[in-house]
Amino acid sequence: MQPLIQIESLWKIYQTGEIELAALKGVSLSISGGEFVAIMGPSGSGKSTMMHILGCLDRPTRGRYLLDGVDVGGLGPNDRAHIRNHKIGFVFQGFNLLHRTTAIENVELPILYDGLSGRERAAKAGEALERVGLGDRRYHYPNQLSGGQQQRVAIARALVMRPPLILADEPTGNLDTRTSMEIMALFQELNRDGITILVVTHEPDIARYAQRVINFRDGTIRSDQPVSHHADAREALSKEPIESSKETEEETP
């Protein structure tokens, strides 16, 4: 079976005046559809640069990146934008929600230019919110939602175009322990439904919920191993005291 992601001898070199800085140095990598992968590494290791290239937000200096068999490195801006919107869902540490729009309006953003009617957009966005357990919060604004609920809205927005791949950059960085586990349980559930999940994290406790961990250092892959004791986030939640969560506070009605 063709890998969903195929990276071949990838280099990314930044030029600052006469100085060249290699953020990635000949990286090769293959990820199959349906995998759950955590990418780790210290600051400056190249993991963020790799995620930007995987998300078609940046282009390699040389080497190849094939996404679902398509060499995206050679595509123009419009084609890369189309791939970002239809093949990849993004989830960020800071949620990146528009604060003056409701949850359902935030989720509708990726489908605004898809030629659908307002009713069709609302139906798709509502379905995505139901999938993350927020169907009853669709008309709430971000400041009326807890941090965990805001991240669920962001995940629903990533899901609304039904992409095969979700890239999550430190998705639990602004959340407490229990809420982080709830988000990882949601990612595991989505992964069981066949979506490929890539999570960038600096926390080993978060990486253990993945099936495979890739460690970057100095622009290269230092290790790429399956998780020996793959943790089940739902099981871990059942053992975590609810009192440990800041997310138990009431949201603004």
LUMVO-157738 format. One record per residue (C-alpha): x, y negated, z negated. Coordinates in steps of 0.2 Angstrom, whole numbers, plus 5000, padded with zeros to 4 digits. Last residue first. Layout:
<atoms>
<atom X="X" Y="Y" Z="Z"/>
...
</atoms>
This chain:
<atoms>
<atom X="4881" Y="4847" Z="4851"/>
<atom X="4899" Y="4843" Z="4845"/>
<atom X="4908" Y="4860" Z="4843"/>
<atom X="4907" Y="4868" Z="4826"/>
<atom X="4924" Y="4874" Z="4819"/>
<atom X="4928" Y="4892" Z="4821"/>
<atom X="4941" Y="4888" Z="4834"/>
<atom X="4954" Y="4884" Z="4820"/>
<atom X="4956" Y="4903" Z="4819"/>
<atom X="4964" Y="4912" Z="4804"/>
<atom X="4947" Y="4913" Z="4795"/>
<atom X="4941" Y="4926" Z="4808"/>
<atom X="4953" Y="4938" Z="4801"/>
<atom X="4962" Y="4948" Z="4815"/>
<atom X="4959" Y="4967" Z="4815"/>
<atom X="4944" Y="4967" Z="4828"/>
<atom X="4954" Y="4954" Z="4838"/>
<atom X="4969" Y="4967" Z="4840"/>
<atom X="4957" Y="4979" Z="4848"/>
<atom X="4950" Y="4967" Z="4860"/>
<atom X="4968" Y="4961" Z="4864"/>
<atom X="4973" Y="4979" Z="4869"/>
<atom X="4992" Y="4980" Z="4867"/>
<atom X="5004" Y="4988" Z="4880"/>
<atom X="5017" Y="4997" Z="4870"/>
<atom X="5031" Y="5001" Z="4882"/>
<atom X="5028" Y="4985" Z="4893"/>
<atom X="5034" Y="4989" Z="4910"/>
<atom X="5051" Y="4982" Z="4914"/>
<atom X="5059" Y="4968" Z="4924"/>
<atom X="5075" Y="4961" Z="4917"/>
<atom X="5088" Y="4948" Z="4921"/>
<atom X="5079" Y="4940" Z="4935"/>
<atom X="5089" Y="4926" Z="4942"/>
<atom X="5089" Y="4907" Z="4941"/>
<atom X="5099" Y="4905" Z="4925"/>
<atom X="5088" Y="4917" Z="4915"/>
<atom X="5072" Y="4925" Z="4920"/>
<atom X="5063" Y="4939" Z="4911"/>
<atom X="5049" Y="4949" Z="4920"/>
<atom X="5037" Y="4958" Z="4908"/>
<atom X="5025" Y="4972" Z="4914"/>
<atom X="5008" Y="4978" Z="4908"/>
<atom X="5003" Y="4962" Z="4900"/>
<atom X="4996" Y="4960" Z="4882"/>
<atom X="5014" Y="4961" Z="4875"/>
<atom X="5018" Y="4945" Z="4884"/>
<atom X="5007" Y="4935" Z="4871"/>
<atom X="5017" Y="4941" Z="4856"/>
<atom X="5033" Y="4938" Z="4865"/>
<atom X="5029" Y="4920" Z="4867"/>
<atom X="5038" Y="4910" Z="4880"/>
<atom X="5024" Y="4912" Z="4892"/>
<atom X="5020" Y="4912" Z="4911"/>
<atom X="5006" Y="4923" Z="4915"/>
<atom X="5003" Y="4932" Z="4931"/>
<atom X="4986" Y="4941" Z="4933"/>
<atom X="4981" Y="4952" Z="4948"/>
<atom X="4962" Y="4953" Z="4948"/>
<atom X="4955" Y="4971" Z="4949"/>
<atom X="4940" Y="4971" Z="4937"/>
<atom X="4952" Y="4978" Z="4924"/>
<atom X="4963" Y="4962" Z="4926"/>
<atom X="4947" Y="4951" Z="4923"/>
<atom X="4945" Y="4961" Z="4906"/>
<atom X="4963" Y="4959" Z="4902"/>
<atom X="4963" Y="4940" Z="4906"/>
<atom X="4947" Y="4939" Z="4894"/>
<atom X="4957" Y="4948" Z="4880"/>
<atom X="4971" Y="4936" Z="4883"/>
<atom X="4959" Y="4922" Z="4880"/>
<atom X="4952" Y="4930" Z="4864"/>
<atom X="4970" Y="4933" Z="4858"/>
<atom X="4975" Y="4915" Z="4860"/>
<atom X="4959" Y="4910" Z="4851"/>
<atom X="4964" Y="4921" Z="4836"/>
<atom X="4982" Y="4914" Z="4836"/>
<atom X="4978" Y="4895" Z="4838"/>
<atom X="4978" Y="4887" Z="4855"/>
<atom X="4988" Y="4874" Z="4864"/>
<atom X="5001" Y="4885" Z="4872"/>
<atom X="4988" Y="4899" Z="4876"/>
<atom X="4988" Y="4897" Z="4895"/>
<atom X="5007" Y="4894" Z="4896"/>
<atom X="5005" Y="4894" Z="4915"/>
<atom X="4992" Y="4905" Z="4921"/>
<atom X="4993" Y="4911" Z="4940"/>
<atom X="4977" Y="4921" Z="4945"/>
<atom X="4977" Y="4931" Z="4961"/>
<atom X="4964" Y="4940" Z="4971"/>
<atom X="4954" Y="4924" Z="4972"/>
<atom X="4935" Y="4924" Z="4969"/>
<atom X="4932" Y="4906" Z="4973"/>
<atom X="4924" Y="4903" Z="4956"/>
<atom X="4938" Y="4912" Z="4947"/>
<atom X="4950" Y="4898" Z="4943"/>
<atom X="4936" Y="4886" Z="4938"/>
<atom X="4930" Y="4900" Z="4927"/>
<atom X="4947" Y="4901" Z="4919"/>
<atom X="4947" Y="4882" Z="4916"/>
<atom X="4930" Y="4883" Z="4908"/>
<atom X="4937" Y="4897" Z="4897"/>
<atom X="4951" Y="4885" Z="4893"/>
<atom X="4939" Y="4872" Z="4887"/>
<atom X="4930" Y="4885" Z="4877"/>
<atom X="4946" Y="4889" Z="4868"/>
<atom X="4950" Y="4871" Z="4864"/>
<atom X="4933" Y="4869" Z="4857"/>
<atom X="4919" Y="4861" Z="4868"/>
<atom X="4909" Y="4844" Z="4866"/>
<atom X="4924" Y="4834" Z="4872"/>
<atom X="4925" Y="4845" Z="4888"/>
<atom X="4907" Y="4840" Z="4892"/>
<atom X="4892" Y="4852" Z="4889"/>
<atom X="4880" Y="4856" Z="4904"/>
<atom X="4887" Y="4873" Z="4907"/>
<atom X="4888" Y="4878" Z="4888"/>
<atom X="4875" Y="4892" Z="4888"/>
<atom X="4883" Y="4902" Z="4902"/>
<atom X="4900" Y="4901" Z="4893"/>
<atom X="4905" Y="4919" Z="4891"/>
<atom X="4919" Y="4920" Z="4904"/>
<atom X="4908" Y="4929" Z="4917"/>
<atom X="4893" Y="4917" Z="4913"/>
<atom X="4904" Y="4902" Z="4918"/>
<atom X="4909" Y="4910" Z="4935"/>
<atom X="4890" Y="4914" Z="4938"/>
<atom X="4886" Y="4896" Z="4934"/>
<atom X="4899" Y="4890" Z="4946"/>
<atom X="4892" Y="4901" Z="4960"/>
<atom X="4874" Y="4895" Z="4957"/>
<atom X="4879" Y="4877" Z="4955"/>
<atom X="4888" Y="4877" Z="4972"/>
<atom X="4873" Y="4886" Z="4980"/>
<atom X="4861" Y="4873" Z="4973"/>
<atom X="4873" Y="4858" Z="4979"/>
<atom X="4873" Y="4865" Z="4996"/>
<atom X="4889" Y="4874" Z="5002"/>
<atom X="4901" Y="4867" Z="5015"/>
<atom X="4917" Y="4873" Z="5007"/>
<atom X="4922" Y="4855" Z="5002"/>
<atom X="4916" Y="4855" Z="4984"/>
<atom X="4920" Y="4873" Z="4981"/>
<atom X="4936" Y="4870" Z="4971"/>
<atom X="4927" Y="4857" Z="4960"/>
<atom X="4912" Y="4867" Z="4955"/>
<atom X="4920" Y="4873" Z="4939"/>
<atom X="4922" Y="4855" Z="4933"/>
<atom X="4904" Y="4851" Z="4937"/>
<atom X="4898" Y="4867" Z="4928"/>
<atom X="4908" Y="4861" Z="4912"/>
<atom X="4901" Y="4844" Z="4913"/>
<atom X="4910" Y="4829" Z="4920"/>
<atom X="4918" Y="4814" Z="4912"/>
<atom X="4932" Y="4823" Z="4904"/>
<atom X="4939" Y="4831" Z="4921"/>
<atom X="4947" Y="4847" Z="4915"/>
<atom X="4966" Y="4850" Z="4916"/>
<atom X="4966" Y="4864" Z="4903"/>
<atom X="4982" Y="4858" Z="4895"/>
<atom X="4991" Y="4875" Z="4896"/>
<atom X="4986" Y="4878" Z="4914"/>
<atom X="4975" Y="4890" Z="4924"/>
<atom X="4976" Y="4891" Z="4943"/>
<atom X="4967" Y="4903" Z="4954"/>
<atom X="4975" Y="4909" Z="4970"/>
<atom X="4969" Y="4916" Z="4987"/>
<atom X="4955" Y="4904" Z="4992"/>
<atom X="4960" Y="4886" Z="4986"/>
<atom X="4979" Y="4889" Z="4986"/>
<atom X="4978" Y="4898" Z="5003"/>
<atom X="4969" Y="4884" Z="5011"/>
<atom X="4981" Y="4871" Z="5004"/>
<atom X="4995" Y="4881" Z="5011"/>
<atom X="4987" Y="4881" Z="5028"/>
<atom X="4984" Y="4862" Z="5027"/>
<atom X="5002" Y="4859" Z="5022"/>
<atom X="5010" Y="4869" Z="5035"/>
<atom X="5015" Y="4887" Z="5034"/>
<atom X="5033" Y="4894" Z="5035"/>
<atom X="5035" Y="4899" Z="5016"/>
<atom X="5017" Y="4907" Z="5017"/>
<atom X="5023" Y="4923" Z="5025"/>
<atom X="5007" Y="4932" Z="5025"/>
<atom X="5006" Y="4950" Z="5020"/>
<atom X="4995" Y="4947" Z="5004"/>
<atom X="5007" Y="4933" Z="4999"/>
<atom X="5024" Y="4934" Z="5007"/>
<atom X="5038" Y="4924" Z="5001"/>
<atom X="5054" Y="4924" Z="5011"/>
<atom X="5072" Y="4917" Z="5008"/>
<atom X="5078" Y="4900" Z="5010"/>
<atom X="5075" Y="4883" Z="5002"/>
<atom X="5059" Y="4890" Z="4995"/>
<atom X="5043" Y="4879" Z="4996"/>
<atom X="5033" Y="4871" Z="4982"/>
<atom X="5015" Y="4871" Z="4976"/>
<atom X="5011" Y="4887" Z="4986"/>
<atom X="5006" Y="4895" Z="4969"/>
<atom X="5020" Y="4908" Z="4970"/>
<atom X="5032" Y="4893" Z="4974"/>
<atom X="5027" Y="4884" Z="4959"/>
<atom X="5027" Y="4900" Z="4948"/>
<atom X="5045" Y="4903" Z="4953"/>
<atom X="5050" Y="4885" Z="4949"/>
<atom X="5042" Y="4887" Z="4932"/>
<atom X="5052" Y="4904" Z="4929"/>
<atom X="5069" Y="4896" Z="4935"/>
<atom X="5078" Y="4898" Z="4918"/>
<atom X="5078" Y="4880" Z="4914"/>
<atom X="5069" Y="4882" Z="4898"/>
<atom X="5070" Y="4899" Z="4892"/>
<atom X="5063" Y="4915" Z="4900"/>
<atom X="5047" Y="4924" Z="4902"/>
<atom X="5035" Y="4930" Z="4916"/>
<atom X="5021" Y="4941" Z="4911"/>
<atom X="5013" Y="4953" Z="4923"/>
<atom X="4996" Y="4961" Z="4925"/>
<atom X="4995" Y="4971" Z="4940"/>
<atom X="4979" Y="4973" Z="4951"/>
<atom X="4988" Y="4970" Z="4968"/>
<atom X="5006" Y="4975" Z="4968"/>
<atom X="5020" Y="4964" Z="4963"/>
<atom X="5037" Y="4964" Z="4972"/>
<atom X="5052" Y="4953" Z="4968"/>
<atom X="5068" Y="4947" Z="4975"/>
<atom X="5078" Y="4932" Z="4968"/>
<atom X="5092" Y="4925" Z="4978"/>
<atom X="5097" Y="4911" Z="4966"/>
<atom X="5082" Y="4901" Z="4960"/>
<atom X="5085" Y="4884" Z="4952"/>
<atom X="5100" Y="4880" Z="4962"/>
<atom X="5106" Y="4862" Z="4958"/>
<atom X="5115" Y="4853" Z="4972"/>
<atom X="5124" Y="4837" Z="4968"/>
<atom X="5129" Y="4824" Z="4981"/>
<atom X="5114" Y="4814" Z="4978"/>
<atom X="5102" Y="4825" Z="4968"/>
<atom X="5098" Y="4840" Z="4979"/>
<atom X="5087" Y="4854" Z="4973"/>
<atom X="5090" Y="4872" Z="4978"/>
<atom X="5077" Y="4886" Z="4978"/>
<atom X="5083" Y="4903" Z="4984"/>
<atom X="5073" Y="4918" Z="4987"/>
<atom X="5081" Y="4934" Z="4993"/>
<atom X="5064" Y="4942" Z="4997"/>
<atom X="5048" Y="4939" Z="4987"/>
<atom X="5033" Y="4951" Z="4990"/>
<atom X="5017" Y="4947" Z="4982"/>
<atom X="5001" Y="4957" Z="4985"/>
<atom X="5011" Y="4972" Z="4989"/>
<atom X="5006" Y="4983" Z="5004"/>
<atom X="5000" Y="5000" Z="5000"/>
</atoms>
